Amino acid sequence: MQSAWTLLSWGPQGWLDDIGYGVFVTASLAVATLPVGLAIGFFVALAKQSPEPSLRIAGNIYTTIFRGLPELLTLFLVFYGAQIGLQKLIHLVDPEATVEVNSFVSGMVALGVVFSSYASEVFLSAFKAVPLGQYEGGYSIGLSKGQTIRLVVLPQLIRIALPGLANLWLILLKDTALVSAIGLSDILRQAGVAARVTKHAFLFFSVAALIYLVLAIISSIGIHAIERSVSRQENAR
Amino acid sequence: MSAAAAGADTMAPPPPAARGWSRLRILGHALIGLWALLGIALVAYLISAWNAEIFTKYAPMYLQGLWVTLSLVAISILCGAVLSVPIAYARMSKNRFVSALAYGYVYLFRGTPLLAQTFLVYYGLGSFHAELADIGLWVFFRDAFNCALFAFSLNTAAYQAEMLRGAIESVPRGQWEGAASLGLHKFQTMRKIILPQAALVALRPYGNEVILMIKGSAIVAIITVYDLMGVTRLAFSRTFDFQTYLWAAIIYLLIVETLRYGIEWIERRLTRHLKR
């Protein structure tokens, strides 16, 4: 019977290096998903606040679908759907070929799509909080529509949306745990492997949960720092 | 009469500006067209992939799975609601130690993934097999469904405690003071003055929590519970037919949308007196 400290050491005896790799995978997945989700979310919000009704409807359909589906199901739909779809496409060219869809990319797409549907709601309420006069002011000094949004509205928008987006980031961090179900070696999967091999399930899953907690705490510290610097910019003006 | 008609004639609103095909409008119609195309493709695929044998074999299993999902969510929401009361009470306590303890609980369960908590209960408690068997709890934790129920109840209790606290604290202090000046006991104040007002505030968060739980409950499929998602995975692994996942997606979407509209309707109905 090995002691808990041996099991958690770095190296061939312990599992810390394996779990450390899982932390790297989880963190890089979350960091890679964030810009995708933010970008899609922003454009969906732009569509949902547009004066054109057809754009609004199209945006709302997007949010309804991806907010209503369980995250795990979205992940499977993307993972297996892409696999089967690509397989069929490739069989048109070469009937013998097989494709393997990268689970990291699938996770990124699925989590990004879910993140963006929530982010679009955050952006939308932020859009509503920016007064109409800001747009009019932008137009009156001769800025184009795109310039007004980029230079006048967006900086204010981000400040208003920041708390909501910070919340979504914490949710995204937790949702990355789902990719262990499609075989990506994230924290939870590595902990699961360690638990199966050593039969110390409680120890390793507690460690995994604690690591997620630490990541959340680190994120909150980072978010506080960003919020402070943003409010400093606000006060400086 | 004729004067009024003439007045109305001169006051007629200008005709609405002609709506040309602006770039935005073209884009919007194109996107709706894309969605429509996707919808048609989905229906066409489901029709073309229709297989009576698969349907008769798996449709009852899907219903069974739906029942498992709904009962799992209903029971854990109820258990969580019961558990959340003492946690919220402790969180609002003036005793620093007690409120820190409650905050720690809430932070722990909100800061870690539900999947990790479920694994911790399902696989982790197996490490204490002998001890649990000694106190007679092993019978409960042997079953994956009960493990999921346990983890979900603890998880949703943390979220519900925060909602309860937020709703109670949203009621202005003057309400407490007014009730006290009428000579109402603290418990009476809570029951008759505070909770009815807090309930209105809490309705939407609670509704969202139910929806989140229904979506979150899909993860129990990973620990071999045959809920809607579990049945879907089973059907897919046996048939390799992608429509199994599409049917699950349709069912989940229907449940969530029904709930969302139901909650909105209840909220509109309950806040009629606030609308002017």
Interface residues (C-beta under 8 A of the other chain):
Chain A: A47 S50 P51 E52 P53 S54 L55 R56 I57 A58 I61 T64 I65 R67 G68 L69 P70 E71 L72 L73 F76 L77 Y80 G81 I84 L170 K174 D175 T176 A177 L178 S180 A181 L188 A191 G192 A195 K199 H200 A201 F202 L203 F205 S206 A208 A209 Y212 L213 A216 I217
Chain B: S22 L24 R25 L27 G28 H29 L31 I32 L34 W35 Y107 L108 G111 T112 P113 L114 L115 A116 Q117 F119 L120 Y123 G124 L125 G126 S127 F128 I214 K215 G216 S217 A218 I219 A221 I222 M229 T232 R233 F236 F242 Y245 L246 A248 A249 Y252 L253 V256 E257 R260
